[in-house]
Amino acid sequence: MSALQHAYEADRFPRGWALDGPGPHKSFGPSDGPVFVRRTLSDTDLQRLRHRLGSPGAPWGCRATRISALRDTCRVWIDSGSPIRGEAVARVHAVTGYDAGFIDLHLRHLFQTLSGDPLATLTGAPDHPFPPRSLITIASANIPGAWLPPVVAHLIAGGLCLVKCSSSEPVLPGLFHDSLQQHAPDLADRLAVASWNGGDRRIEAALLSATGSVAVYGDDATATAIRRLAPQATPFLEFGHRLSAAWIGAEAFGRHSPAELANRLARDLAVFDGQGCLSPQLILLEDPSGDRTPALVEQLAEALTRLDTEHPLRPLSAAEAASVHDYRASIAMRALSANPPQLRMSPGGARWTIVVDPHAPLVPTCLNRTAILRPIHQPDEAITLLEGAGRSLGIVATEGLGEGDATRLREVAVRGVCSLGDAQFPTDPFQHDGVDLSVLFG
């Protein structure tokens, strides 16, 4: 047995808050990969968790002390050759299939921003006179560590946290707790990680009735089910389904070559294979004359092919592959329609897909490095289309917008605007999906 696989099998959940003792175990993981062994919640565990959530006790230390402890922990994730980041990359890759290079890039960026400038302005400020009580965070698997910002914000504010890890990505929550235990043990005592079958009403109703607040990551059905179980007065943060986009303005082509724009767009599409809420589902391209689109498509095909060599698409399930092929077939069937869409696709399989469709709506796609380009004649078309997404609109990655259009867009895209190529790498983790987490700090 390899050392890495031994480490998988040595893990035991729940962690934190001195939860221990014998209990039933379950194993889960990819059928052809390492098996993850996790102790499910016993009745004793459930009673302890519920009691601690309802009586979180006084915060540990002052805010400056907590921030210092957090930064010490983040540093070990950021350092070149970090053993714990290396272990996380290998293990998250094993269970999700995501490219290891992208996972490593994502984790370094995540922990750099969590310990960066936003915290510097908070170190000298006084503690909140009424620190938060307890937070349950329901983590999802599509983006590793997406659940960290509200957890870190809550810990810094002095609260107590319980993370319910996803059965599809059980790695990172436990490793984060391990790093706190080693480098900031007093802060680790304010965090627990547990695993149970999602939708277990007995467990979830018991814990939700005791906690001070809830943060849910996942699809809309998950969020709705959790909200129904939580008491009506419980503060509830829902990080559910979003539709993000990209907008390449007319000025972009005067500043950048088609190859540069394509490389940046390909990165937004390829990191985590389009699975997250920050991945653009539609690319709006200001091209009134129609002469810019062909060059961009050609360069984007080259960029996606190159990225698939350097950072391969994860293995797709049969259902995912079928969805991509069905989508391609639906586009091909429109070939005889007026103003038909154009289709480019990777040879030899569902590695990437490019569609140019002048009528494409902003709707969920088949993901997995699918680029849907919609040429537009004027900025008003983009604003109208993005406004139509309403509360579902995620972030918008942009390049080459005029000042007036950029201002109008910020009024519409309340969850954020970023530069093309940076969609997967937010700069301020505490401005999180349109939620200002810094309110926890007072």
C-alpha positions in Angstrom: 0.0 0.0 0.0 1.4 3.4 -0.9 2.0 6.1 1.7 -0.7 8.3 0.1 -3.3 5.5 0.1 -2.4 4.7 3.7 -3.0 8.3 4.6 -6.5 8.1 3.0 -7.4 5.1 5.0 -6.0 6.6 8.2 -8.4 9.5 8.1 -11.3 9.5 10.4 -14.3 11.9 10.6 -15.7 13.7 12.4 -12.7 15.9 13.5 -12.4 18.7 15.9 -14.2 19.4 19.2 -12.6 16.3 20.7 -15.0 14.0 19.0 -13.7 10.5 19.4 -14.6 7.0 20.3 -15.9 4.0 18.2 -18.6 4.4 15.7 -19.9 3.0 12.4 -17.6 3.6 9.4 -18.3 3.8 5.7 -16.1 3.9 2.7 -16.5 5.9 -0.5 -14.5 7.0 -3.4 -13.9 6.4 -7.1 -14.3 2.7 -8.0 -10.9 2.5 -9.5 -9.0 4.7 -7.0 -8.2 5.1 -3.3 -11.0 4.4 -0.8 -11.8 7.0 1.7 -12.8 5.8 5.1 -15.0 8.1 7.2 -16.7 7.4 10.5 -20.3 8.4 10.2 -22.1 10.3 12.9 -23.1 8.2 15.9 -25.9 9.3 18.2 -23.2 10.4 20.7 -21.5 12.5 18.0 -24.8 14.1 17.1 -25.6 15.0 20.7 -22.1 16.5 21.2 -22.3 18.5 17.9 -25.7 19.8 18.7 -24.7 20.8 22.2 -21.6 22.6 21.0 -23.4 24.4 18.2 -26.0 25.7 20.7 -23.4 26.6 23.3 -20.3 27.8 21.3 -18.6 29.5 24.2 -16.4 32.6 24.2 -14.2 33.3 21.2 -10.6 32.4 21.5 -8.2 35.3 21.7 -8.7 38.7 20.1 -9.2 39.4 16.4 -5.5 40.3 15.8 -4.5 37.0 17.4 -6.9 35.0 15.4 -5.8 36.7 12.1 -2.1 36.0 13.0 -2.9 32.3 13.6 -4.8 32.1 10.4 -1.9 33.7 8.5 0.5 31.2 10.0 -1.7 28.4 8.7 -2.2 29.9 5.3 1.6 30.3 4.9 2.2 26.5 5.0 -0.3 26.2 2.1 1.3 28.9 0.1 5.0 28.0 0.5 6.9 26.7 -2.4 7.0 22.9 -2.1 4.3 22.9 0.6 3.9 19.3 1.7 0.2 19.8 2.8 -0.7 21.5 -0.5 1.1 18.7 -2.4 -0.9 16.2 -0.5 -4.1 18.1 -1.1 -3.4 18.4 -4.8 -2.8 14.6 -5.2 -5.8 13.7 -3.2 -8.3 16.1 -4.7 -7.1 15.1 -8.1 -7.6 11.4 -7.2 -11.2 11.9 -6.1 -12.4 14.6 -8.6 -10.2 14.0 -11.7 -9.5 17.7 -12.0 -6.1 18.6 -13.5 -3.4 18.6 -10.7 -1.8 21.8 -12.1 -5.0 23.7 -12.0 -5.7 22.4 -8.5 -2.3 23.6 -7.3 -2.7 27.0 -8.9 -6.2 27.4 -7.3 -5.1 26.4 -3.8 -2.1 28.8 -3.8 -4.3 31.6 -5.0 -7.1 30.8 -2.5 -4.8 30.8 0.5 -2.9 33.9 -0.7 -6.1 35.9 -0.9 -7.5 34.5 2.4 -4.4 35.9 4.2 -3.8 38.9 2.1 -4.8 42.6 2.0 -8.4 42.3 3.1 -7.2 41.0 6.5 -4.5 43.7 6.9 -7.1 46.4 7.3 -8.9 44.4 10.0 -6.0 43.4 12.2 -6.0 46.6 14.4 -9.8 47.0 14.6 -11.6 46.1 17.8 -13.5 42.9 18.1 -17.2 42.8 17.3 -19.1 43.5 20.6 -21.5 40.6 19.8 -19.4 37.9 18.0 -21.3 35.4 15.9 -22.3 32.1 17.5 -22.0 29.0 15.3 -22.1 28.3 11.6 -22.9 25.1 9.7 -21.4 25.1 6.2 -22.6 22.5 3.7 -19.8 22.1 1.2 -20.1 21.0 -2.4 -17.6 19.2 -4.6 -17.5 21.1 -7.8 -14.9 23.7 -6.7 -12.5 22.5 -4.0 -12.4 25.0 -1.1 -15.2 27.3 -2.3 -16.7 26.9 1.2 -13.6 28.4 2.9 -14.3 32.2 2.8 -17.4 32.1 5.1 -15.7 29.6 7.4 -12.5 31.7 7.7 -14.6 34.9 8.1 -16.6 33.3 10.9 -13.4 32.0 12.7 -11.8 35.4 12.5 -14.9 37.0 13.9 -14.8 34.6 16.9 -17.5 32.1 15.9 -17.6 28.3 15.9 -17.8 26.3 12.7 -19.0 22.9 11.5 -18.2 21.9 7.9 -20.2 19.1 6.4 -17.9 17.8 3.7 -19.1 16.5 0.3 -19.0 12.8 -0.3 -17.5 13.6 -3.7 -14.7 15.8 -2.3 -14.0 14.7 1.3 -10.4 15.7 1.3 -9.8 19.5 1.7 -12.0 20.2 4.8 -10.1 17.5 6.8 -6.7 18.7 5.6 -7.5 22.3 6.4 -8.5 21.3 9.9 -5.2 19.3 10.2 -3.2 22.4 9.2 -5.0 24.5 11.8 -4.4 21.8 14.4 -0.7 21.8 13.7 -0.1 25.6 13.3 -3.1 27.2 15.2 -4.5 24.6 17.6 -6.6 27.1 19.5 -8.3 28.1 16.3 -8.7 24.5 15.3 -10.7 24.0 18.4 -13.3 26.3 16.9 -13.7 24.1 13.8 -15.1 20.7 13.3 -15.5 18.6 10.1 -18.1 15.9 9.8 -19.6 13.6 7.1 -23.1 12.2 6.8 -25.4 11.3 4.0 -26.9 14.4 2.5 -30.6 14.6 3.0 -30.6 12.7 6.3 -33.4 14.7 7.9 -32.8 13.3 11.4 -29.2 14.6 11.5 -29.7 17.8 9.6 -32.8 18.9 11.5 -31.1 18.3 14.8 -28.0 20.3 13.9 -29.8 23.1 12.1 -32.1 23.7 15.0 -29.0 24.3 17.2 -26.8 26.5 15.0 -26.7 30.2 14.8 -26.4 30.4 11.0 -26.1 28.3 7.8 -24.1 28.5 4.6 -25.0 26.1 1.8 -23.1 25.3 -1.4 -24.7 23.2 -4.0 -27.6 23.0 -6.4 -30.9 24.8 -5.8 -32.6 21.6 -4.6 -30.0 21.2 -1.9 -30.4 24.7 -0.7 -34.2 24.5 -0.7 -34.1 21.3 1.3 -31.8 22.7 3.9 -33.7 26.0 4.2 -36.9 24.1 4.9 -35.3 22.2 7.8 -33.7 25.3 9.4 -35.7 27.4 11.8 -37.2 30.4 10.0 -35.2 33.0 11.9 -31.8 31.3 11.2 -29.5 33.5 9.0 -29.1 31.6 5.7 -26.4 32.1 3.1 -27.2 30.3 -0.2 -24.4 29.9 -2.7 -26.3 28.0 -5.4 -26.6 27.9 -9.1 -25.2 30.9 -11.1 -24.7 31.8 -14.7 -21.5 33.6 -15.4 -20.5 35.2 -18.7 -17.7 36.9 -20.6 -17.9 40.1 -22.6 -15.2 41.1 -25.1 -15.8 44.7 -26.2 -14.9 46.4 -29.4 -11.9 48.1 -28.0 -10.3 44.8 -27.0 -9.1 44.0 -30.6 -7.3 47.3 -30.8 -5.3 46.5 -27.6 -4.8 42.7 -27.9 -4.2 40.1 -30.5 -6.8 37.4 -31.1 -4.3 34.9 -29.8 -4.0 36.7 -26.5 -7.7 37.1 -26.0 -8.2 33.4 -26.9 -5.6 32.3 -24.4 -7.2 34.3 -21.6 -10.7 33.1 -22.5 -9.5 29.5 -22.7 -8.2 29.7 -19.2 -11.6 30.8 -17.9 -13.2 27.9 -19.6 -10.6 25.2 -18.7 -10.0 25.7 -15.0 -12.2 23.1 -13.3 -13.7 22.2 -16.7 -16.5 24.8 -16.5 -18.1 23.1 -13.4 -18.1 26.2 -11.2 -20.4 29.2 -11.0 -17.5 31.5 -12.1 -17.1 29.6 -15.5 -18.5 31.6 -18.4 -21.6 30.0 -19.9 -21.8 32.5 -22.7 -19.2 34.8 -24.4 -20.5 38.0 -25.8 -18.3 39.4 -28.6 -18.8 42.9 -30.0 -18.3 42.3 -33.7 -20.6 44.5 -35.8 -18.9 43.7 -39.1 -18.4 40.0 -38.4 -14.7 40.0 -39.3 -13.3 39.5 -35.8 -15.1 36.3 -34.8 -13.4 33.9 -37.3 -9.9 34.8 -36.1 -10.9 34.5 -32.4 -12.5 31.1 -33.0 -9.4 29.8 -34.8 -7.1 31.0 -31.9 -9.5 29.7 -29.3 -9.5 26.2 -30.9 -5.7 26.2 -30.7 -5.6 27.5 -27.2 -8.1 24.8 -25.9 -6.2 22.1 -27.8 -2.9 23.2 -26.1 -4.5 23.4 -22.7 -5.9 19.9 -23.1 -2.3 18.7 -23.5 -0.9 20.7 -20.6 -4.0 20.5 -18.3 -6.2 17.7 -19.6 -10.0 17.6 -19.1 -10.9 15.2 -16.3 -12.5 11.9 -17.3 -16.1 12.4 -18.1 -18.9 10.1 -16.9 -21.0 8.4 -19.6 -23.8 10.9 -18.9 -21.5 13.9 -19.2 -20.0 12.6 -22.5 -23.5 11.9 -23.8 -24.6 15.5 -22.9 -21.7 17.0 -24.9 -22.4 14.8 -27.9 -26.2 15.6 -27.7 -25.5 19.3 -27.6 -23.2 19.0 -30.6 -25.8 17.1 -32.5 -28.5 19.7 -31.7 -26.2 22.4 -33.1 -25.5 20.4 -36.2 -29.3 19.9 -36.8 -29.7 23.7 -37.1 -27.3 23.8 -40.1 -30.2 24.4 -42.5 -31.8 27.1 -40.5 -31.6 30.8 -41.2 -28.3 32.3 -39.9 -27.2 28.9 -38.5 -24.7 28.4 -35.7 -21.1 27.4 -36.5 -19.6 24.4 -34.7 -15.9 23.6 -34.0 -15.0 20.6 -31.8 -12.0 18.7 -30.7 -11.1 15.7 -32.8 -11.4 12.3 -31.3 -13.8 13.0 -28.4 -15.5 15.5 -26.2 -12.4 17.4 -25.1 -13.7 20.9 -26.1 -16.5 22.5 -28.1 -16.8 25.9 -29.7 -20.1 27.2 -31.0 -20.8 30.6 -32.7 -24.5 31.3 -32.3 -25.9 34.8 -33.0 -29.1 33.8 -31.1 -27.5 32.0 -28.1 -29.2 32.7 -24.7 -27.5 32.8 -21.3 -28.6 29.4 -20.1 -26.8 26.4 -18.5 -24.6 24.5 -21.0 -23.2 21.0 -21.1 -20.0 22.5 -19.5 -16.7 20.7 -19.9 -14.8 23.3 -21.9 -17.8 24.4 -24.0 -17.4 27.9 -25.5 -20.6 29.5 -26.8 -19.8 32.8 -28.6 -22.6 35.2 -29.4 -21.5 38.1 -31.7 -23.4 41.3 -30.9 -23.6 44.6 -32.8 -23.7 47.0 -29.9 -23.3 47.1 -26.1 -27.0 47.5 -25.4 -27.5 43.9 -26.6 -25.1 42.7 -23.9 -26.7 44.7 -21.1 -30.2 43.6 -22.0 -29.2 39.9 -22.2 -27.3 40.0 -18.8 -30.1 41.9 -17.1 -32.5 39.1 -18.2 -30.5 36.6 -16.1 -31.7 38.4 -13.0 -30.6 36.8 -9.7 -29.0 33.9 -11.5 -26.3 36.1 -13.0 -22.9 35.3 -11.7 -19.7 37.2 -12.5 -18.9 38.7 -15.9 -15.3 38.6 -17.2 -14.5 41.5 -19.5 -12.0 43.0 -21.8 -12.2 46.2 -24.0 -15.3 47.8 -22.6 -15.7 51.6 -22.7 -15.9 53.4 -19.4 -19.7 54.0 -19.8 -20.4 50.4 -20.6 -18.2 49.2 -17.7 -20.2 51.4 -15.3 -23.6 50.1 -16.6 -22.3 46.5 -16.3 -21.3 47.0 -12.7 -24.9 48.0 -11.9 -26.2 44.8 -13.5 -23.5 42.3 -12.4 -23.9 42.7 -8.7 -21.9 39.6 -8.0 -18.8 41.0 -9.6 -16.9 41.9 -12.7 -13.3 40.8 -13.4 -10.8 40.8 -16.2 -10.9 38.2 -18.9 -8.7 35.3 -17.9 -9.2 35.9 -14.1 -12.8 34.5 -13.7 -11.6 31.6 -11.6 -9.4 33.7 -9.4 -11.3 36.3 -7.3 -9.1 38.9 -5.6 -11.2 39.4 -2.4 -12.5 36.2 -0.9 -14.7 38.2 1.6 -16.7 39.7 -1.3 -18.1 36.3 -2.0 -20.8 35.7 -4.6 -22.3 39.1 -4.0 -22.2 38.7 -0.2 -20.0 41.0 1.9 -18.6 38.6 4.5 -16.7 41.4 6.2 -20.0 42.4 8.0 -19.1 39.6 10.4 -16.1 41.6 11.5 -18.2 44.5 12.7 
